[in-house]
Amino acid sequence: MELDYVFGSKDDFTKFIDSIGLYDKVAVLTHIDLDGLASGFFLEQILNAKGIKVDYMDFLDIKEDMVHEVSIKLREKGISKVFFSDINVESIDFEGFEELREEMDVFLIDHHPTGEKLENKKNIIKTVSEDCSALAIFSLGEEFIDSESWGWLVCAAIFADYSFRSEKNFEFLKSFYPEVQMDQLSSSIPGVNARRISSSLIYYRNDIFYVYNLIKEKKLEELSEIHELIEEEVYKIVDDFDENKEYYPKNDIYYYEIKSRFDVLSYVATLIAGSDPDRNFIFVYREKGFVRISARSSNSKIDMGKLMKEGVYGFPESNGGGHIPSAAAKIREEDFEIFKKRVLG
Ligand SMILES: [Mn+2]
């Protein structure tokens, strides 16, 4: 599988792994979504195949001081080699990232837009947005990962991260599921697997390792009850969306606020936008004094990453950005009205 690199190469990855010695302690830190979990799993597989044990693993949520926060744990555990996957940590917490790189050997594999401040590109692989991190790591480690056993997982990540929108990745998906058609993706096997895992990650957000271990043991059927519970909630929200969405003509965006006891924000956004790819959507969800936003433009009519970045510009404790068709933001509740004006008009 050929990857589209923005920078970095397979050679960099191989050299980094070969530099890991007997006395090194290794950490894998990955995003808390399906692509992130699959990325972490494939990294673990590659390292294990090379006789290297993962001493510390964690799933990270986007937060402005995320690297700084996790650095404390890495120090405590005596970690010397760190992998980050599926998060643009260099953009979200540039200072924390650079500080950590001075202290430990850090390797980053990611497909989100690169942070503007980054100058030192050593030990970083960035692929284009369409090549999700699970696909990147699966390809980097193809000699070590049994594709017959784990093709289903990389395909689920491809679905969850919209990576099928590039022709070559859609063909890759079809090499595992020849019957799959673009307009029926969400009811296809990789679509159903992805939705099962994603809904479980909502329900078990405080016990991600439970989901991670079921993936490892290929016991997805144990997630089906939770999946049904979340889907039921989601369908209620989709019905309410149909009735209560608001249209903002300035940027041609449909806007809707999700109210639920579960954090189904990103799940609902992906589902609705996926079934109506010609439209643009902004979904919001209020939580603990903050408003979180998921933006979707499946056919890339609007650069949602840019729009989210502009929306949060200058606000304290905020973050915003992501891919063109799929992006996110977080802002304090008191700043939300201005955000809304900027983004929706
Ligand atoms: Mn991803």
Residues whose N, C-alpha, C, O or C-beta is under 5 A from the ligand:
A	BS01	MN	D35 D86 C132 S133 D161
